[in-house]
């Protein structure tokens, strides 16, 4: 069976995998947790109806095994199966002989097990910790402490804090080897501050571009030509949900703006309160150079 191309989302860009199947039935747990909610509920309903259909056929195959079920009426047996699987038991219909009791007992055990599994899967899907760390849409290269610096910023969208946060910034770019072949390499970029005790408002990730930096002498055209891409990641402990979280953002070359700087979004009121203007969080402006 020929496999279809699989599209994998890597932040703002997509990759395509060939020679693989979209769903691997050898790993059903992963499949169930990664499908969308509409598909998950559709599969759950389909499983529920199919199970009831099978047990209804078992009841229907032996006429008279269910009290008050009209002979030859399949719907009566189907609805009795639904009531039995859900352990509702309205009392109108009931097993009439040993065969009916055996099938009903089997269905009750099956129902308890299957409902426990589905409940666990729903809880797992809901309980997976997700970060609400928002990265700036673009990264900028702007003057910083007598050098140029690559900068991006992140903010916690929850009204709480992320404790013991650590950040990592990596450059992915094509490199020409001596034999003429091209290799895509991951290059870690050193940050001015790679960790912080707490993220409550905004945090800027800054990589100073000096002689030791892979960005030294790089222009926007160079980054575009080499297929450059930045990968920023942060992990920490979200105190709001009491769980460890990981957030990641990718920046293709066209989202790295040279000679631009972020608009300041932090201000302090006369009362001493700090104000964070989220409406301008992604805003940038060209660097104004003073000619002397």
C-alpha positions in Angstrom: 0.0 0.0 0.0 1.5 3.3 -1.1 1.9 5.8 1.7 0.8 9.4 1.4 3.0 12.4 2.1 2.8 13.4 5.8 2.9 17.1 6.6 4.6 18.0 9.8 4.2 21.4 11.4 7.5 23.0 12.6 6.2 26.3 13.9 5.8 28.7 11.0 7.1 26.2 8.4 6.0 22.8 7.3 8.0 19.7 6.5 6.8 16.7 4.4 7.7 13.1 5.3 7.7 10.5 2.6 7.5 6.7 3.0 5.6 6.8 6.2 1.9 6.2 7.2 -0.1 8.9 8.9 -1.4 6.5 11.6 0.5 3.6 12.9 -1.9 1.1 14.5 1.1 -0.4 16.4 0.9 2.8 18.6 -2.8 3.3 19.2 -2.2 5.4 22.3 -0.3 8.0 20.3 -2.9 8.0 17.6 -5.8 8.6 20.0 -3.9 11.5 21.8 -2.8 13.3 18.6 -6.0 13.3 16.5 -8.3 16.3 16.7 -11.2 16.5 19.2 -13.9 16.2 16.5 -12.2 13.0 15.1 -11.8 11.7 18.6 -15.5 12.1 19.5 -16.5 10.7 16.1 -14.4 7.6 16.7 -15.8 7.3 20.3 -19.4 7.5 19.0 -18.6 5.0 16.2 -17.1 2.6 18.6 -20.1 2.9 21.0 -22.6 2.3 18.2 -20.6 -0.6 16.7 -20.4 -2.3 20.1 -24.1 -1.9 20.7 -24.8 -3.2 17.2 -22.8 -6.3 17.8 -24.5 -7.1 21.1 -27.9 -6.3 19.6 -27.3 -8.9 16.9 -26.3 -11.4 19.6 -29.7 -10.8 21.3 -31.6 -10.8 18.0 -30.1 -14.1 17.0 -32.0 -16.0 19.7 -35.7 -14.9 19.8 -37.2 -14.8 23.2 -34.0 -14.2 25.2 -35.2 -10.7 26.2 -38.4 -10.1 28.1 -40.8 -7.6 26.5 -38.7 -7.3 23.3 -41.0 -7.6 20.3 -40.2 -10.6 18.2 -38.5 -9.7 14.9 -38.0 -6.0 16.0 -34.3 -5.3 15.9 -34.6 -1.8 17.4 -35.9 -3.3 20.7 -32.8 -5.4 21.0 -30.6 -2.5 20.0 -32.0 -0.2 22.6 -31.8 -2.9 25.2 -28.1 -3.2 24.4 -27.6 0.5 24.9 -29.4 0.4 28.3 -27.3 -2.6 29.3 -24.0 -1.2 28.1 -24.6 2.0 30.0 -25.9 0.0 33.0 -29.1 2.1 33.0 -31.6 -0.8 33.3 -35.0 0.9 32.9 -36.7 -2.4 34.0 -39.0 -2.7 31.0 -36.8 -5.3 29.2 -34.7 -7.9 30.9 -32.9 -11.2 30.1 -35.4 -14.0 29.8 -33.1 -17.1 29.8 -29.6 -18.2 30.5 -28.4 -17.1 27.1 -29.7 -13.6 27.6 -28.1 -13.4 31.0 -24.7 -14.5 29.6 -24.8 -12.0 26.8 -26.0 -9.2 29.1 -23.3 -10.0 31.7 -20.6 -10.0 28.9 -21.9 -6.7 27.7 -21.8 -5.2 31.2 -18.2 -6.2 31.7 -17.3 -4.9 28.3 -19.1 -1.7 28.9 -17.4 -1.1 32.3 -13.9 -1.7 30.7 -14.5 0.4 27.6 -16.0 3.3 29.5 -13.0 3.3 31.8 -10.6 3.4 28.9 -12.5 6.2 27.1 -12.8 8.2 30.3 -9.1 7.8 30.9 -8.3 9.0 27.3 -10.6 12.0 27.6 -8.9 12.9 31.0 -5.5 12.5 29.5 -6.3 14.7 26.5 -7.7 17.4 28.8 -4.9 17.2 31.4 -1.9 17.5 29.2 0.0 20.6 30.3 0.2 23.3 27.7 2.2 26.5 28.1 0.8 29.9 27.4 4.2 31.5 26.6 3.8 33.9 23.7 6.8 34.6 21.5 7.2 37.7 19.4 6.2 37.1 15.8 9.6 38.3 14.6 13.2 38.4 15.8 15.3 41.5 15.3 18.9 42.4 14.9 19.6 45.8 16.5 22.4 47.7 18.3 23.1 46.4 21.8 26.0 47.4 24.1 28.4 48.5 21.4 27.6 45.5 19.3 24.7 44.2 17.3 22.4 41.6 18.9 19.8 39.2 17.9 16.7 39.6 20.1 13.3 38.2 20.5 10.9 38.4 23.4 8.4 36.2 25.2 5.6 36.8 27.6 3.4 34.6 29.9 -0.2 35.0 28.8 -1.4 33.4 32.0 -2.0 35.5 35.1 0.7 33.7 37.0 4.4 32.9 36.8 6.7 30.4 35.2 9.4 29.5 37.6 13.0 28.4 37.0 12.7 29.1 33.2 15.6 28.2 30.9 15.9 29.2 27.3 17.7 27.9 24.3 18.2 29.6 20.9 19.5 27.6 17.9 20.3 28.5 14.4 19.6 26.0 11.6 21.3 26.8 8.3 22.8 25.1 5.3 26.5 24.6 5.2 28.6 23.9 2.2 31.1 21.0 2.8 34.5 20.7 1.2 33.2 17.9 -1.0 30.6 20.2 -2.5 27.7 18.6 -0.6 25.3 20.7 1.6 24.6 19.8 5.2 21.9 21.4 7.4 23.5 22.1 10.8 22.1 23.1 14.2 24.2 25.8 15.8 23.6 26.8 19.4 23.6 30.6 20.0 24.9 31.8 23.3 22.4 34.0 25.2 23.2 36.9 27.4 20.9 35.3 30.0 19.8 31.7 29.4 17.7 31.3 32.6 15.5 33.4 34.9 14.0 32.6 38.3 10.6 33.6 37.1 8.7 34.8 34.0 5.7 36.9 35.1 5.7 39.7 32.5 8.1 40.0 29.5 11.5 38.4 29.0 13.9 39.3 26.2 16.2 36.6 24.8 19.4 38.3 23.6 22.3 36.9 21.6 25.2 39.3 21.2 26.7 39.2 17.7 30.5 39.4 18.3 33.5 37.8 16.6 32.6 34.4 18.2 28.9 34.5 17.0 27.7 32.4 14.0 25.8 35.6 13.0 29.0 37.7 12.7 29.1 39.3 9.3 25.7 37.7 8.3 23.3 39.8 6.4 19.6 39.3 5.7 20.5 38.1 2.2 23.0 35.6 3.6 20.4 34.2 6.0 17.8 33.8 3.2 20.3 32.2 0.8 21.4 29.6 3.4 17.8 28.8 4.3 18.5 30.0 7.9 15.9 29.5 10.6 15.9 30.3 14.3 14.5 27.9 16.8 13.7 29.3 20.3 12.6 27.1 23.2 11.8 27.7 26.8 11.0 25.2 29.5 10.0 25.9 33.1 7.5 25.2 35.8 4.1 26.9 35.4 2.9 27.6 38.9 -0.7 28.3 37.7 -1.2 24.6 36.7 1.5 23.0 38.8 3.2 21.4 35.8 6.4 21.6 33.7 5.8 23.2 30.4 7.8 23.7 27.2 7.2 26.3 24.5 8.9 26.6 21.1 8.8 29.1 18.3 10.5 29.1 14.9 11.7 32.1 12.9 12.3 31.6 9.2 14.8 34.0 7.6 12.1 36.4 6.5 11.0 36.8 10.1 14.4 37.9 11.2 14.4 41.7 10.7 17.8 43.3 10.5 18.2 47.0 11.6 14.9 46.9 13.5 14.1 47.1 17.2 11.2 46.2 19.4 8.9 48.9 20.6 9.1 49.3 24.4 6.0 47.8 26.0 7.0 48.2 29.6 6.2 51.4 31.6 5.9 52.4 35.2 3.1 54.4 36.7 3.8 57.1 39.4 2.3 54.7 41.9 5.1 52.3 41.2 3.0 49.8 39.3 4.5 48.2 36.1 2.4 48.3 33.0 2.8 45.8 30.1 1.1 46.9 26.9 0.3 43.6 25.1 -1.3 45.5 22.2 2.2 46.5 21.1 4.0 43.3 22.1 4.8 42.3 18.4 5.5 45.9 17.2 8.9 46.8 15.8 10.4 49.9 14.3 13.5 50.6 12.0 16.6 51.5 13.9 17.3 55.2 13.8 21.0 55.8 13.4 22.5 59.1 14.5 24.9 60.5 12.0 27.8 62.5 13.6 
